[in-house]
Amino acid sequence: MEKIINSIEREIAEYLVKLSSTALSAKQHELVDGLFSTINDIERIGDFAAKIAFLL
């Protein structure tokens, strides 16, 4: 599952990079920045879950 999460995180990040290079309002740029943080957090949670599962 961790590999799937990593792959999805990369795909979303690539999309957000493309999106951020378009003409967005300041509020939209702020939202995109927040989404980058969110996907990074989700990826880290996946890493932690994999480590916990390994320990069980």
mmCIF entry with sequence, helices, sheets and N, C-alpha, C, O atoms, coordinates in Angstrom:
data_MODEL
# 
_entry.id   MODEL 
# 
_entity.id                         1 
_entity.type                       polymer 
_entity.pdbx_number_of_molecules   1 
# 
_entity_poly.entity_id                      1 
_entity_poly.type                           'polypeptide(L)' 
_entity_poly.nstd_linkage                   no 
_entity_poly.nstd_monomer                   no 
_entity_poly.pdbx_seq_one_letter_code       MEKIINSIEREIAEYLVKLSSTALSAKQHELVDGLFSTINDIERIGDFAAKIAFLL 
_entity_poly.pdbx_seq_one_letter_code_can   MEKIINSIEREIAEYLVKLSSTALSAKQHELVDGLFSTINDIERIGDFAAKIAFLL 
_entity_poly.pdbx_strand_id                 A 
# 
loop_
_entity_poly_seq.entity_id 
_entity_poly_seq.num 
_entity_poly_seq.mon_id 
_entity_poly_seq.hetero 
1 1  MET n 
1 2  GLU n 
1 3  LYS n 
1 4  ILE n 
1 5  ILE n 
1 6  ASN n 
1 7  SER n 
1 8  ILE n 
1 9  GLU n 
1 10 ARG n 
1 11 GLU n 
1 12 ILE n 
1 13 ALA n 
1 14 GLU n 
1 15 TYR n 
1 16 LEU n 
1 17 VAL n 
1 18 LYS n 
1 19 LEU n 
1 20 SER n 
1 21 SER n 
1 22 THR n 
1 23 ALA n 
1 24 LEU n 
1 25 SER n 
1 26 ALA n 
1 27 LYS n 
1 28 GLN n 
1 29 HIS n 
1 30 GLU n 
1 31 LEU n 
1 32 VAL n 
1 33 ASP n 
1 34 GLY n 
1 35 LEU n 
1 36 PHE n 
1 37 SER n 
1 38 THR n 
1 39 ILE n 
1 40 ASN n 
1 41 ASP n 
1 42 ILE n 
1 43 GLU n 
1 44 ARG n 
1 45 ILE n 
1 46 GLY n 
1 47 ASP n 
1 48 PHE n 
1 49 ALA n 
1 50 ALA n 
1 51 LYS n 
1 52 ILE n 
1 53 ALA n 
1 54 PHE n 
1 55 LEU n 
1 56 LEU n 
# 
_struct_asym.id          A 
_struct_asym.entity_id   1 
# 
loop_
_struct_conf.conf_type_id 
_struct_conf.id 
_struct_conf.pdbx_PDB_helix_id 
_struct_conf.beg_label_comp_id 
_struct_conf.beg_label_asym_id 
_struct_conf.beg_label_seq_id 
_struct_conf.pdbx_beg_PDB_ins_code 
_struct_conf.end_label_comp_id 
_struct_conf.end_label_asym_id 
_struct_conf.end_label_seq_id 
_struct_conf.pdbx_end_PDB_ins_code 
_struct_conf.beg_auth_comp_id 
_struct_conf.beg_auth_asym_id 
_struct_conf.beg_auth_seq_id 
_struct_conf.end_auth_comp_id 
_struct_conf.end_auth_asym_id 
_struct_conf.end_auth_seq_id 
_struct_conf.pdbx_PDB_helix_class 
_struct_conf.details 
_struct_conf.pdbx_PDB_helix_length 
HELX_P HELX_P1 AA1 GLU A 2  ? SER A 20 ? GLU A 2  SER A 20 1 ? 19 
HELX_P HELX_P2 AA2 ALA A 26 ? LEU A 55 ? ALA A 26 LEU A 55 1 ? 30 
# 
_struct_conf_type.id          HELX_P 
_struct_conf_type.criteria    ? 
_struct_conf_type.reference   ? 
# 
loop_
_atom_site.group_PDB 
_atom_site.id 
_atom_site.type_symbol 
_atom_site.label_atom_id 
_atom_site.label_alt_id 
_atom_site.label_comp_id 
_atom_site.label_asym_id 
_atom_site.label_entity_id 
_atom_site.label_seq_id 
_atom_site.pdbx_PDB_ins_code 
_atom_site.Cartn_x 
_atom_site.Cartn_y 
_atom_site.Cartn_z 
_atom_site.occupancy 
_atom_site.B_iso_or_equiv 
_atom_site.pdbx_formal_charge 
_atom_site.auth_seq_id 
_atom_site.auth_comp_id 
_atom_site.auth_asym_id 
_atom_site.auth_atom_id 
_atom_site.pdbx_PDB_model_num 
ATOM 1   N N  . MET A 1 1  ? 0.821  -1.205 0.000   1.00 0.00 ? 1  MET A N  1 
ATOM 2   C CA . MET A 1 1  ? 0.000  0.000  0.000   1.00 0.00 ? 1  MET A CA 1 
ATOM 3   C C  . MET A 1 1  ? 0.858  1.260  0.000   1.00 0.00 ? 1  MET A C  1 
ATOM 4   O O  . MET A 1 1  ? 0.485  2.269  -0.598  1.00 0.00 ? 1  MET A O  1 
ATOM 5   N N  . GLU A 1 2  ? 2.024  1.200  0.680   1.00 0.00 ? 2  GLU A N  1 
ATOM 6   C CA . GLU A 1 2  ? 2.868  2.380  0.737   1.00 0.00 ? 2  GLU A CA 1 
ATOM 7   C C  . GLU A 1 2  ? 3.317  2.809  -0.658  1.00 0.00 ? 2  GLU A C  1 
ATOM 8   O O  . GLU A 1 2  ? 3.374  4.003  -0.954  1.00 0.00 ? 2  GLU A O  1 
ATOM 9   N N  . LYS A 1 3  ? 3.638  1.834  -1.519  1.00 0.00 ? 3  LYS A N  1 
ATOM 10  C CA . LYS A 1 3  ? 4.066  2.163  -2.887  1.00 0.00 ? 3  LYS A CA 1 
ATOM 11  C C  . LYS A 1 3  ? 2.938  2.835  -3.661  1.00 0.00 ? 3  LYS A C  1 
ATOM 12  O O  . LYS A 1 3  ? 3.173  3.751  -4.449  1.00 0.00 ? 3  LYS A O  1 
ATOM 13  N N  . ILE A 1 4  ? 1.723  2.376  -3.430  1.00 0.00 ? 4  ILE A N  1 
ATOM 14  C CA . ILE A 1 4  ? 0.569  2.984  -4.095  1.00 0.00 ? 4  ILE A CA 1 
ATOM 15  C C  . ILE A 1 4  ? 0.392  4.424  -3.615  1.00 0.00 ? 4  ILE A C  1 
ATOM 16  O O  . ILE A 1 4  ? 0.166  5.329  -4.418  1.00 0.00 ? 4  ILE A O  1 
ATOM 17  N N  . ILE A 1 5  ? 0.496  4.629  -2.307  1.00 0.00 ? 5  ILE A N  1 
ATOM 18  C CA . ILE A 1 5  ? 0.365  5.983  -1.756  1.00 0.00 ? 5  ILE A CA 1 
ATOM 19  C C  . ILE A 1 5  ? 1.443  6.892  -2.323  1.00 0.00 ? 5  ILE A C  1 
ATOM 20  O O  . ILE A 1 5  ? 1.161  8.033  -2.689  1.00 0.00 ? 5  ILE A O  1 
ATOM 21  N N  . ASN A 1 6  ? 2.675  6.400  -2.399  1.00 0.00 ? 6  ASN A N  1 
ATOM 22  C CA . ASN A 1 6  ? 3.769  7.202  -2.951  1.00 0.00 ? 6  ASN A CA 1 
ATOM 23  C C  . ASN A 1 6  ? 3.505  7.578  -4.405  1.00 0.00 ? 6  ASN A C  1 
ATOM 24  O O  . ASN A 1 6  ? 3.758  8.709  -4.820  1.00 0.00 ? 6  ASN A O  1 
ATOM 25  N N  . SER A 1 7  ? 2.994  6.619  -5.173  1.00 0.00 ? 7  SER A N  1 
ATOM 26  C CA . SER A 1 7  ? 2.701  6.870  -6.581  1.00 0.00 ? 7  SER A CA 1 
ATOM 27  C C  . SER A 1 7  ? 1.602  7.918  -6.735  1.00 0.00 ? 7  SER A C  1 
ATOM 28  O O  . SER A 1 7  ? 1.721  8.839  -7.544  1.00 0.00 ? 7  SER A O  1 
ATOM 29  N N  . ILE A 1 8  ? 0.547  7.774  -5.963  1.00 0.00 ? 8  ILE A N  1 
ATOM 30  C CA . ILE A 1 8  ? -0.552 8.740  -6.021  1.00 0.00 ? 8  ILE A CA 1 
ATOM 31  C C  . ILE A 1 8  ? -0.071 10.119 -5.589  1.00 0.00 ? 8  ILE A C  1 
ATOM 32  O O  . ILE A 1 8  ? -0.445 11.126 -6.190  1.00 0.00 ? 8  ILE A O  1 
ATOM 33  N N  . GLU A 1 9  ? 0.754  10.166 -4.554  1.00 0.00 ? 9  GLU A N  1 
ATOM 34  C CA . GLU A 1 9  ? 1.287  11.447 -4.075  1.00 0.00 ? 9  GLU A CA 1 
ATOM 35  C C  . GLU A 1 9  ? 2.096  12.133 -5.172  1.00 0.00 ? 9  GLU A C  1 
ATOM 36  O O  . GLU A 1 9  ? 1.977  13.342 -5.370  1.00 0.00 ? 9  GLU A O  1 
ATOM 37  N N  . ARG A 1 10 ? 2.920  11.363 -5.885  1.00 0.00 ? 10 ARG A N  1 
ATOM 38  C CA . ARG A 1 10 ? 3.720  11.926 -6.982  1.00 0.00 ? 10 ARG A CA 1 
ATOM 39  C C  . ARG A 1 10 ? 2.832  12.463 -8.088  1.00 0.00 ? 10 ARG A C  1 
ATOM 40  O O  . ARG A 1 10 ? 3.069  13.554 -8.606  1.00 0.00 ? 10 ARG A O  1 
ATOM 41  N N  . GLU A 1 11 ? 1.807  11.697 -8.452  1.00 0.00 ? 11 GLU A N  1 
ATOM 42  C CA . GLU A 1 11 ? 0.899  12.134 -9.520  1.00 0.00 ? 11 GLU A CA 1 
ATOM 43  C C  . GLU A 1 11 ? 0.158  13.412 -9.145  1.00 0.00 ? 11 GLU A C  1 
ATOM 44  O O  . GLU A 1 11 ? 0.024  14.322 -9.963  1.00 0.00 ? 11 GLU A O  1 
ATOM 45  N N  . ILE A 1 12 ? -0.317 13.475 -7.918  1.00 0.00 ? 12 ILE A N  1 
ATOM 46  C CA . ILE A 1 12 ? -1.016 14.682 -7.468  1.00 0.00 ? 12 ILE A CA 1 
ATOM 47  C C  . ILE A 1 12 ? -0.055 15.865 -7.436  1.00 0.00 ? 12 ILE A C  1 
ATOM 48  O O  . ILE A 1 12 ? -0.417 16.969 -7.841  1.00 0.00 ? 12 ILE A O  1 
ATOM 49  N N  . ALA A 1 13 ? 1.166  15.643 -6.957  1.00 0.00 ? 13 ALA A N  1 
ATOM 50  C CA . ALA A 1 13 ? 2.162  16.718 -6.902  1.00 0.00 ? 13 ALA A CA 1 
ATOM 51  C C  . ALA A 1 13 ? 2.472  17.239 -8.303  1.00 0.00 ? 13 ALA A C  1 
ATOM 52  O O  . ALA A 1 13 ? 2.578  18.449 -8.505  1.00 0.00 ? 13 ALA A O  1 
ATOM 53  N N  . GLU A 1 14 ? 2.616  16.337 -9.267  1.00 0.00 ? 14 GLU A N  1 
ATOM 54  C CA . GLU A 1 14 ? 2.870  16.762 -10.649 1.00 0.00 ? 14 GLU A CA 1 
ATOM 55  C C  . GLU A 1 14 ? 1.716  17.612 -11.173 1.00 0.00 ? 14 GLU A C  1 
ATOM 56  O O  . GLU A 1 14 ? 1.934  18.622 -11.842 1.00 0.00 ? 14 GLU A O  1 
ATOM 57  N N  . TYR A 1 15 ? 0.505  17.202 -10.868 1.00 0.00 ? 15 TYR A N  1 
ATOM 58  C CA . TYR A 1 15 ? -0.669 17.966 -11.287 1.00 0.00 ? 15 TYR A CA 1 
ATOM 59  C C  . TYR A 1 15 ? -0.674 19.355 -10.636 1.00 0.00 ? 15 TYR A C  1 
ATOM 60  O O  . TYR A 1 15 ? -0.951 20.360 -11.291 1.00 0.00 ? 15 TYR A O  1 
ATOM 61  N N  . LEU A 1 16 ? -0.363 19.388 -9.337  1.00 0.00 ? 16 LEU A N  1 
ATOM 62  C CA . LEU A 1 16 ? -0.356 20.672 -8.636  1.00 0.00 ? 16 LEU A CA 1 
ATOM 63  C C  . LEU A 1 16 ? 0.729  21.597 -9.174  1.00 0.00 ? 16 LEU A C  1 
ATOM 64  O O  . LEU A 1 16 ? 0.532  22.811 -9.232  1.00 0.00 ? 16 LEU A O  1 
ATOM 65  N N  . VAL A 1 17 ? 1.867  21.042 -9.566  1.00 0.00 ? 17 VAL A N  1 
ATOM 66  C CA . VAL A 1 17 ? 2.931  21.862 -10.162 1.00 0.00 ? 17 VAL A CA 1 
ATOM 67  C C  . VAL A 1 17 ? 2.422  22.491 -11.455 1.00 0.00 ? 17 VAL A C  1 
ATOM 68  O O  . VAL A 1 17 ? 2.608  23.685 -11.685 1.00 0.00 ? 17 VAL A O  1 
ATOM 69  N N  . LYS A 1 18 ? 1.775  21.680 -12.302 1.00 0.00 ? 18 LYS A N  1 
ATOM 70  C CA . LYS A 1 18 ? 1.209  22.208 -13.550 1.00 0.00 ? 18 LYS A CA 1 
ATOM 71  C C  . LYS A 1 18 ? 0.151  23.260 -13.251 1.00 0.00 ? 18 LYS A C  1 
ATOM 72  O O  . LYS A 1 18 ? 0.108  24.312 -13.890 1.00 0.00 ? 18 LYS A O  1 
ATOM 73  N N  . LEU A 1 19 ? -0.695 22.968 -12.283 1.00 0.00 ? 19 LEU A N  1 
ATOM 74  C CA . LEU A 1 19 ? -1.764 23.894 -11.923 1.00 0.00 ? 19 LEU A CA 1 
ATOM 75  C C  . LEU A 1 19 ? -1.200 25.217 -11.406 1.00 0.00 ? 19 LEU A C  1 
ATOM 76  O O  . LEU A 1 19 ? -1.718 26.286 -11.729 1.00 0.00 ? 19 LEU A O  1 
ATOM 77  N N  . SER A 1 20 ? -0.146 25.141 -10.606 1.00 0.00 ? 20 SER A N  1 
ATOM 78  C CA . SER A 1 20 ? 0.406  26.360 -10.020 1.00 0.00 ? 20 SER A CA 1 
ATOM 79  C C  . SER A 1 20 ? 1.082  27.254 -11.046 1.00 0.00 ? 20 SER A C  1 
ATOM 80  O O  . SER A 1 20 ? 1.319  28.433 -10.784 1.00 0.00 ? 20 SER A O  1 
ATOM 81  N N  . SER A 1 21 ? 1.397  26.700 -12.220 1.00 0.00 ? 21 SER A N  1 
ATOM 82  C CA . SER A 1 21 ? 2.033  27.524 -13.255 1.00 0.00 ? 21 SER A CA 1 
ATOM 83  C C  . SER A 1 21 ? 1.006  28.213 -14.151 1.00 0.00 ? 21 SER A C  1 
ATOM 84  O O  . SER A 1 21 ? 1.375  28.920 -15.089 1.00 0.00 ? 21 SER A O  1 
ATOM 85  N N  . THR A 1 22 ? -0.271 28.012 -13.869 1.00 0.00 ? 22 THR A N  1 
ATOM 86  C CA . THR A 1 22 ? -1.324 28.675 -14.630 1.00 0.00 ? 22 THR A CA 1 
ATOM 87  C C  . THR A 1 22 ? -1.716 29.975 -13.934 1.00 0.00 ? 22 THR A C  1 
ATOM 88  O O  . THR A 1 22 ? -1.240 30.283 -12.841 1.00 0.00 ? 22 THR A O  1 
ATOM 89  N N  . ALA A 1 23 ? -2.580 30.715 -14.583 1.00 0.00 ? 23 ALA A N  1 
ATOM 90  C CA . ALA A 1 23 ? -3.038 31.988 -14.025 1.00 0.00 ? 23 ALA A CA 1 
ATOM 91  C C  . ALA A 1 23 ? -4.049 31.721 -12.913 1.00 0.00 ? 23 ALA A C  1 
ATOM 92  O O  . ALA A 1 23 ? -5.219 31.442 -13.175 1.00 0.00 ? 23 ALA A O  1 
ATOM 93  N N  . LEU A 1 24 ? -3.584 31.812 -11.675 1.00 0.00 ? 24 LEU A N  1 
ATOM 94  C CA . LEU A 1 24 ? -4.443 31.605 -10.515 1.00 0.00 ? 24 LEU A CA 1 
ATOM 95  C C  . LEU A 1 24 ? -4.491 32.878 -9.680  1.00 0.00 ? 24 LEU A C  1 
ATOM 96  O O  . LEU A 1 24 ? -3.563 33.687 -9.696  1.00 0.00 ? 24 LEU A O  1 
ATOM 97  N N  . SER A 1 25 ? -5.567 33.033 -8.970  1.00 0.00 ? 25 SER A N  1 
ATOM 98  C CA . SER A 1 25 ? -5.661 34.153 -8.035  1.00 0.00 ? 25 SER A CA 1 
ATOM 99  C C  . SER A 1 25 ? -4.772 33.857 -6.826  1.00 0.00 ? 25 SER A C  1 
ATOM 100 O O  . SER A 1 25 ? -4.297 32.735 -6.651  1.00 0.00 ? 25 SER A O  1 
ATOM 101 N N  . ALA A 1 26 ? -4.556 34.867 -6.009  1.00 0.00 ? 26 ALA A N  1 
ATOM 102 C CA . ALA A 1 26 ? -3.743 34.688 -4.805  1.00 0.00 ? 26 ALA A CA 1 
ATOM 103 C C  . ALA A 1 26 ? -4.368 33.628 -3.893  1.00 0.00 ? 26 ALA A C  1 
ATOM 104 O O  . ALA A 1 26 ? -3.660 32.809 -3.306  1.00 0.00 ? 26 ALA A O  1 
ATOM 105 N N  . LYS A 1 27 ? -5.670 33.650 -3.782  1.00 0.00 ? 27 LYS A N  1 
ATOM 106 C CA . LYS A 1 27 ? -6.364 32.675 -2.936  1.00 0.00 ? 27 LYS A CA 1 
ATOM 107 C C  . LYS A 1 27 ? -6.197 31.255 -3.492  1.00 0.00 ? 27 LYS A C  1 
ATOM 108 O O  . LYS A 1 27 ? -6.007 30.304 -2.733  1.00 0.00 ? 27 LYS A O  1 
ATOM 109 N N  . GLN A 1 28 ? -6.266 31.124 -4.802  1.00 0.00 ? 28 GLN A N  1 
ATOM 110 C CA . GLN A 1 28 ? -6.085 29.812 -5.421  1.00 0.00 ? 28 GLN A CA 1 
ATOM 111 C C  . GLN A 1 28 ? -4.659 29.297 -5.225  1.00 0.00 ? 28 GLN A C  1 
ATOM 112 O O  . GLN A 1 28 ? -4.455 28.109 -4.976  1.00 0.00 ? 28 GLN A O  1 
ATOM 113 N N  . HIS A 1 29 ? -3.670 30.194 -5.336  1.00 0.00 ? 29 HIS A N  1 
ATOM 114 C CA . HIS A 1 29 ? -2.274 29.802 -5.078  1.00 0.00 ? 29 HIS A CA 1 
ATOM 115 C C  . HIS A 1 29 ? -2.117 29.337 -3.632  1.00 0.00 ? 29 HIS A C  1 
ATOM 116 O O  . HIS A 1 29 ? -1.412 28.366 -3.354  1.00 0.00 ? 29 HIS A O  1 
ATOM 117 N N  . GLU A 1 30 ? -2.765 30.022 -2.741  1.00 0.00 ? 30 GLU A N  1 
ATOM 118 C CA . GLU A 1 30 ? -2.721 29.635 -1.326  1.00 0.00 ? 30 GLU A CA 1 
ATOM 119 C C  . GLU A 1 30 ? -3.318 28.239 -1.137  1.00 0.00 ? 30 GLU A C  1 
ATOM 120 O O  . GLU A 1 30 ? -2.786 27.428 -0.378  1.00 0.00 ? 30 GLU A O  1 
ATOM 121 N N  . LEU A 1 31 ? -4.403 27.969 -1.819  1.00 0.00 ? 31 LEU A N  1 
ATOM 122 C CA . LEU A 1 31 ? -5.045 26.656 -1.743  1.00 0.00 ? 31 LEU A CA 1 
ATOM 123 C C  . LEU A 1 31 ? -4.118 25.562 -2.297  1.00 0.00 ? 31 LEU A C  1 
ATOM 124 O O  . LEU A 1 31 ? -3.997 24.490 -1.705  1.00 0.00 ? 31 LEU A O  1 
ATOM 125 N N  . VAL A 1 32 ? -3.474 25.837 -3.419  1.00 0.00 ? 32 VAL A N  1 
ATOM 126 C CA . VAL A 1 32 ? -2.547 24.869 -4.010  1.00 0.00 ? 32 VAL A CA 1 
ATOM 127 C C  . VAL A 1 32 ? -1.399 24.595 -3.048  1.00 0.00 ? 32 VAL A C  1 
ATOM 128 O O  . VAL A 1 32 ? -1.006 23.443 -2.866  1.00 0.00 ? 32 VAL A O  1 
ATOM 129 N N  . ASP A 1 33 ? -0.860 25.637 -2.433  1.00 0.00 ? 33 ASP A N  1 
ATOM 130 C CA . ASP A 1 33 ? 0.215  25.450 -1.450  1.00 0.00 ? 33 ASP A CA 1 
ATOM 131 C C  . ASP A 1 33 ? -0.248 24.565 -0.294  1.00 0.00 ? 33 ASP A C  1 
ATOM 132 O O  . ASP A 1 33 ? 0.496  23.701 0.171   1.00 0.00 ? 33 ASP A O  1 
ATOM 133 N N  . GLY A 1 34 ? -1.462 24.782 0.158   1.00 0.00 ? 34 GLY A N  1 
ATOM 134 C CA . GLY A 1 34 ? -2.011 23.953 1.232   1.00 0.00 ? 34 GLY A CA 1 
ATOM 135 C C  . GLY A 1 34 ? -2.183 22.505 0.800   1.00 0.00 ? 34 GLY A C  1 
ATOM 136 O O  . GLY A 1 34 ? -1.993 21.588 1.599   1.00 0.00 ? 34 GLY A O  1 
ATOM 137 N N  . LEU A 1 35 ? -2.540 22.299 -0.456  1.00 0.00 ? 35 LEU A N  1 
ATOM 138 C CA . LEU A 1 35 ? -2.690 20.936 -0.973  1.00 0.00 ? 35 LEU A CA 1 
ATOM 139 C C  . LEU A 1 35 ? -1.349 20.219 -1.047  1.00 0.00 ? 35 LEU A C  1 
ATOM 140 O O  . LEU A 1 35 ? -1.279 19.013 -0.811  1.00 0.00 ? 35 LEU A O  1 
ATOM 141 N N  . PHE A 1 36 ? -0.278 20.952 -1.375  1.00 0.00 ? 36 PHE A N  1 
ATOM 142 C CA . PHE A 1 36 ? 1.063  20.357 -1.355  1.00 0.00 ? 36 PHE A CA 1 
ATOM 143 C C  . PHE A 1 36 ? 1.386  19.854 0.051   1.00 0.00 ? 36 PHE A C  1 
ATOM 144 O O  . PHE A 1 36 ? 1.897  18.746 0.216   1.00 0.00 ? 36 PHE A O  1 
ATOM 145 N N  . SER A 1 37 ? 1.094  20.653 1.042   1.00 0.00 ? 37 SER A N  1 
ATOM 146 C CA . SER A 1 37 ? 1.341  20.236 2.427   1.00 0.00 ? 37 SER A CA 1 
ATOM 147 C C  . SER A 1 37 ? 0.503  19.025 2.794   1.00 0.00 ? 37 SER A C  1 
ATOM 148 O O  . SER A 1 37 ? 0.978  18.109 3.466   1.00 0.00 ? 37 SER A O  1 
ATOM 149 N N  . THR A 1 38 ? -0.738 19.023 2.353   1.00 0.00 ? 38 THR A N  1 
ATOM 150 C CA . THR A 1 38 ? -1.640 17.919 2.667   1.00 0.00 ? 38 THR A CA 1 
ATOM 151 C C  . THR A 1 38 ? -1.157 16.609 2.064   1.00 0.00 ? 38 THR A C  1 
ATOM 152 O O  . THR A 1 38 ? -1.148 15.582 2.743   1.00 0.00 ? 38 THR A O  1 
ATOM 153 N N  . ILE A 1 39 ? -0.756 16.633 0.794   1.00 0.00 ? 39 ILE A N  1 
ATOM 154 C CA . ILE A 1 39 ? -0.311 15.375 0.184   1.00 0.00 ? 39 ILE A CA 1 
ATOM 155 C C  . ILE A 1 39 ? 0.992  14.885 0.815   1.00 0.00 ? 39 ILE A C  1 
ATOM 156 O O  . ILE A 1 39 ? 1.216  13.680 0.928   1.00 0.00 ? 39 ILE A O  1 
ATOM 157 N N  . ASN A 1 40 ? 1.848  15.820 1.227   1.00 0.00 ? 40 ASN A N  1 
ATOM 158 C CA . ASN A 1 40 ? 3.070  15.414 1.930   1.00 0.00 ? 40 ASN A CA 1 
ATOM 159 C C  . ASN A 1 40 ? 2.724  14.760 3.268   1.00 0.00 ? 40 ASN A C  1 
ATOM 160 O O  . ASN A 1 40 ? 3.336  13.764 3.655   1.00 0.00 ? 40 ASN A O  1 
ATOM 161 N N  . ASP A 1 41 ? 1.749  15.319 3.962   1.00 0.00 ? 41 ASP A N  1 
ATOM 162 C CA . ASP A 1 41 ? 1.324  14.738 5.244   1.00 0.00 ? 41 ASP A CA 1 
ATOM 163 C C  . ASP A 1 41 ? 0.743  13.344 5.053   1.00 0.00 ? 41 ASP A C  1 
ATOM 164 O O  . ASP A 1 41 ? 1.040  12.432 5.826   1.00 0.00 ? 41 ASP A O  1 
ATOM 165 N N  . ILE A 1 42 ? -0.081 13.178 4.028   1.00 0.00 ? 42 ILE A N  1 
ATOM 166 C CA . ILE A 1 42 ? -0.685 11.874 3.766   1.00 0.00 ? 42 ILE A CA 1 
ATOM 167 C C  . ILE A 1 42 ? 0.391  10.847 3.437   1.00 0.00 ? 42 ILE A C  1 
ATOM 168 O O  . ILE A 1 42 ? 0.318  9.704  3.888   1.00 0.00 ? 42 ILE A O  1 
ATOM 169 N N  . GLU A 1 43 ? 1.381  11.245 2.658   1.00 0.00 ? 43 GLU A N  1 
ATOM 170 C CA . GLU A 1 43 ? 2.473  10.333 2.312   1.00 0.00 ? 43 GLU A CA 1 
ATOM 171 C C  . GLU A 1 43 ? 3.249  9.914  3.553   1.00 0.00 ? 43 GLU A C  1 
ATOM 172 O O  . GLU A 1 43 ? 3.614  8.748  3.701   1.00 0.00 ? 43 GLU A O  1 
ATOM 173 N N  . ARG A 1 44 ? 3.497  10.863 4.437   1.00 0.00 ? 44 ARG A N  1 
ATOM 174 C CA . ARG A 1 44 ? 4.198  10.546 5.695   1.00 0.00 ? 44 ARG A CA 1 
ATOM 175 C C  . ARG A 1 44 ? 3.381  9.595  6.560   1.00 0.00 ? 44 ARG A C  1 
ATOM 176 O O  . ARG A 1 44 ? 3.939  8.685  7.173   1.00 0.00 ? 44 ARG A O  1 
ATOM 177 N N  . ILE A 1 45 ? 2.082  9.793  6.617   1.00 0.00 ? 45 ILE A N  1 
ATOM 178 C CA . ILE A 1 45 ? 1.211  8.891  7.377   1.00 0.00 ? 45 ILE A CA 1 
ATOM 179 C C  . ILE A 1 45 ? 1.321  7.478  6.807   1.00 0.00 ? 45 ILE A C  1 
ATOM 180 O O  . ILE A 1 45 ? 1.382  6.505  7.558   1.00 0.00 ? 45 ILE A O  1 
ATOM 181 N N  . GLY A 1 46 ? 1.348  7.369  5.487   1.00 0.00 ? 46 GLY A N  1 
ATOM 182 C CA . GLY A 1 46 ? 1.523  6.067  4.855   1.00 0.00 ? 46 GLY A CA 1 
ATOM 183 C C  . GLY A 1 46 ? 2.840  5.419  5.249   1.00 0.00 ? 46 GLY A C  1 
ATOM 184 O O  . GLY A 1 46 ? 2.897  4.215  5.500   1.00 0.00 ? 46 GLY A O  1 
ATOM 185 N N  . ASP A 1 47 ? 3.911  6.231  5.304   1.00 0.00 ? 47 ASP A N  1 
ATOM 186 C CA . ASP A 1 47 ? 5.219  5.715  5.735   1.00 0.00 ? 47 ASP A CA 1 
ATOM 187 C C  . ASP A 1 47 ? 5.155  5.209  7.172   1.00 0.00 ? 47 ASP A C  1 
ATOM 188 O O  . ASP A 1 47 ? 5.658  4.129  7.484   1.00 0.00 ? 47 ASP A O  1 
ATOM 189 N N  . PHE A 1 48 ? 4.535  5.993  8.032   1.00 0.00 ? 48 PHE A N  1 
ATOM 190 C CA . PHE A 1 48 ? 4.428  5.587  9.441   1.00 0.00 ? 48 PHE A CA 1 
ATOM 191 C C  . PHE A 1 48 ? 3.589  4.316  9.582   1.00 0.00 ? 48 PHE A C  1 
ATOM 192 O O  . PHE A 1 48 ? 3.934  3.422  10.355  1.00 0.00 ? 48 PHE A O  1 
ATOM 193 N N  . ALA A 1 49 ? 2.496  4.240  8.836   1.00 0.00 ? 49 ALA A N  1 
ATOM 194 C CA . ALA A 1 49 ? 1.639  3.056  8.901   1.00 0.00 ? 49 ALA A CA 1 
ATOM 195 C C  . ALA A 1 49 ? 2.401  1.808  8.453   1.00 0.00 ? 49 ALA A C  1 
ATOM 196 O O  . ALA A 1 49 ? 2.253  0.738  9.042   1.00 0.00 ? 49 ALA A O  1 
ATOM 197 N N  . ALA A 1 50 ? 3.219  1.953  7.406   1.00 0.00 ? 50 ALA A N  1 
ATOM 198 C CA . ALA A 1 50 ? 4.012  0.819  6.933   1.00 0.00 ? 50 ALA A CA 1 
ATOM 199 C C  . ALA A 1 50 ? 5.017  0.375  8.007   1.00 0.00 ? 50 ALA A C  1 
ATOM 200 O O  . ALA A 1 50 ? 5.218  -0.821 8.223   1.00 0.00 ? 50 ALA A O  1 
ATOM 201 N N  . LYS A 1 51 ? 5.630  1.332  8.663   1.00 0.00 ? 51 LYS A N  1 
ATOM 202 C CA . LYS A 1 51 ? 6.590  0.994  9.737   1.00 0.00 ? 51 LYS A CA 1 
ATOM 203 C C  . LYS A 1 51 ? 5.899  0.298  10.900  1.00 0.00 ? 51 LYS A C  1 
ATOM 204 O O  . LYS A 1 51 ? 6.423  -0.668 11.454  1.00 0.00 ? 51 LYS A O  1 
ATOM 205 N N  . ILE A 1 52 ? 4.724  0.790  11.266  1.00 0.00 ? 52 ILE A N  1 
ATOM 206 C CA . ILE A 1 52 ? 3.962  0.170  12.370  1.00 0.00 ? 52 ILE A CA 1 
ATOM 207 C C  . ILE A 1 52 ? 3.547  -1.250 11.975  1.00 0.00 ? 52 ILE A C  1 
ATOM 208 O O  . ILE A 1 52 ? 3.662  -2.178 12.776  1.00 0.00 ? 52 ILE A O  1 
ATOM 209 N N  . ALA A 1 53 ? 3.070  -1.415 10.755  1.00 0.00 ? 53 ALA A N  1 
ATOM 210 C CA . ALA A 1 53 ? 2.653  -2.748 10.300  1.00 0.00 ? 53 ALA A CA 1 
ATOM 211 C C  . ALA A 1 53 ? 3.833  -3.718 10.300  1.00 0.00 ? 53 ALA A C  1 
ATOM 212 O O  . ALA A 1 53 ? 3.665  -4.897 10.609  1.00 0.00 ? 53 ALA A O  1 
ATOM 213 N N  . PHE A 1 54 ? 5.011  -3.233 9.960   1.00 0.00 ? 54 PHE A N  1 
ATOM 214 C CA . PHE A 1 54 ? 6.201  -4.070 9.946   1.00 0.00 ? 54 PHE A CA 1 
ATOM 215 C C  . PHE A 1 54 ? 6.532  -4.554 11.366  1.00 0.00 ? 54 PHE A C  1 
ATOM 216 O O  . PHE A 1 54 ? 6.994  -5.679 11.557  1.00 0.00 ? 54 PHE A O  1 
ATOM 217 N N  . LEU A 1 55 ? 6.290  -3.694 12.348  1.00 0.00 ? 55 LEU A N  1 
ATOM 218 C CA . LEU A 1 55 ? 6.605  -4.040 13.726  1.00 0.00 ? 55 LEU A CA 1 
ATOM 219 C C  . LEU A 1 55 ? 5.622  -5.058 14.308  1.00 0.00 ? 55 LEU A C  1 
ATOM 220 O O  . LEU A 1 55 ? 5.965  -5.767 15.254  1.00 0.00 ? 55 LEU A O  1 
ATOM 221 N N  . LEU A 1 56 ? 4.413  -5.141 13.762  1.00 0.00 ? 56 LEU A N  1 
ATOM 222 C CA . LEU A 1 56 ? 3.398  -6.054 14.285  1.00 0.00 ? 56 LEU A CA 1 
ATOM 223 C C  . LEU A 1 56 ? 3.641  -7.398 13.753  1.00 0.00 ? 56 LEU A C  1 
ATOM 224 O O  . LEU A 1 56 ? 2.899  -8.329 14.066  1.00 0.00 ? 56 LEU A O  1 
# 
